[in-house]
Amino acid sequence: MPDDAVARAAAASRPGVGRGAPQRDEGTATVELALVLPFIAMVLIGMVTSGFVLVRQLALESAARDAARSGAVIAYDDPPEGQTWVEAVEGLARAAAGDEIGGGTVCVALVNGATGLPVEPSLTTVAGGGPCFAEAPSEDLRVQVLLQAPATIDAAFFAIDVVIETRGSARYELPRPL
């Protein structure tokens, strides 16, 4: 019997032998981390770059509203010297947007709220003389400013190109010329 007890004790002390033998998991956590880490990095990088795009969208939204408000107090029949009303409001929008607009576009229009069409074909940057965007009918003249800018959301192994589009609209504050 003592020989049998010694044999069992010797077998139990060898790794991987016997019923109560300890498992060898020393490298599995490292392998699992190596498999999951690229996906975690991709998600984190995507979240950070999405945040940058969101901040850029907020800046463009503010610029569109500011340009629309400023355009609402510029007389369209008597714009600043050397500019048309559209050029003046577009310049205000580009200045307010700064570097955020990048290679984007600016649309400006003075729209009759009842018809939804520009007051005059010369008072819009839209080809064909249309409004920048549709909005609810009203009895007032409306200044519309639409800003569009390209942006990229990076996610480590791939990128998504998006277009940020923001709108600003304000009631035209000056009386209509006769």
N, C-alpha and C positions, 0 to 999 in steps of 0.2 A: 503493500500500500504506500509506503513512503515513496517508492519509485514513481508510482502513478501521480502523486501530488507534485512531485518535482517536475515531472514531464508537463503537467498542466500549467504550472507556474512559469516554466520556461516558454511554453507556447504562448501564453498570455502576454508575456513581456515583449514578444516580437511584433513589430507593426504589421497589421494586416492579417494576422493569424489569430484564430480564436473568436469567441462570441463577443467579448467585451473590448475588442481591439479599437483604439482611437482612429478616427477618420483623418485623412490627410487632405485638408482644404487650403493649404497655405497659399496657392497661386490663383484660386478661383476669383477672389475679390478683385485682383489686379486685371484679370482677363475680362471680367464683367465691366469694370470701369473703362477699359480700353474699347469695349464694344459700344458702350452707352455715351461716352464722353463726346464724340463727334456730334451726336444728335442734341445733346445738351448745349454744346457750343453754338450750333446752328440756331436753336431756339433763342438763346440769349442775344446773339448778334442780330437776329431778326427783330427782337423786341427793342433793342437799342436804336437800330436804324429806323424802325417804325416810329419811335418816339421823335427822332429828328424830323421825319416827314410831317408828323403831327404839329410840331412846333412851327415848321415852315408854313403849313396850311393856316395856322392861327395868325401868323404874321401877314400872310396874303389876304386873309379875310378882313383883318383890321385895315389894311391898306385900301381894299376895295370900298369899304364903308367910308373911310376918311375921304377918298377921292370923290365918291358920290355926294357926300355932304358939302365938300368944297365946290364941286361943280354946280350944286344947287343955288349958289349965290353969285355965280358968274353970269353976266348978261349974255345970252347967246347971240343977240343982235349987235353987241358991242364988246367983243372979247378983248383980252389983253393985246397990246400992240404987237403986230407981226405974227399973230397966231389966230387960228380959227378957234371956236369954242371947243370943238372936239380935240384939237391939238393941245389946248390948255388943260383940259381935264385928263387927257391921256398922260401928259407930262406930270401932272399931280399924282396920278396913280403910280407911274413908274418911280417917281421920287419917293413916294410913301412906301413902296414895296422894296426899294433898294436892291440889294443883291439877291433877294429871295425870288424875284421874277425870272432871273437868269435869261434863258433863251425863250421865255414864254411869250404869250400874246396878251394884249390888252384890248378889250372891246368897250366902247363908250357910245351911249345913245341918249338923246333927249326924246322921251316917248310920251305921246298923248295917252293918258291913262284910260280914257274911254274906248279908244280904238285899239290900243296896244301897238300902234305904229309910230315911227319917228315923226316928229313935228315937220321936219323937212328932210329930204334925202341927204342933205349935206351935214345933218346933225347926228350921224351915226358912222361908225367905222366898219359896219357890216356890209359886205359886198351885196349889192342889190337893194340896199336901203332898208333893211329890216331891223328889228330890235335885237338887243344882245341876248335876251331871254324872255320867256313869257312870265307874266305875273298877273295877279288878280286885277280886274278892272277897277278904276277909280276915276274921279272927276278931275284930278290934278295932273299936271305935267310931272313926269318922273325922270330922274337922272339914273341911268343904269350903268354900272361898271362891272365888267366880268374879267377876271384875271385867270389865266391858265399857265401853269408852269410844269415842266417835266421834273420827275423825281425818281429815285431808285431806292428800293428796299433790298438791302443785301442780307443774305442768310447763309453765309459761309461758303456753301458749295454752289449756290445759284443766286440770281438777282431777279427782282420783279420790277419792271419799269411801269410807273404809274403817272397819271396826269392829275395834278392838284388843280381843282377848279373852285373858285370862290366868287360870290356875287355880292354886290353892294347896290342898294337902291335908296334914293331919297326923294322927297317931294321937292319940286322946283319952287324956290322961295320968292323969286322975283315976279313982278306982274308981266303978263304977256304984252308984247308990243302990239300996237294997233295996226 
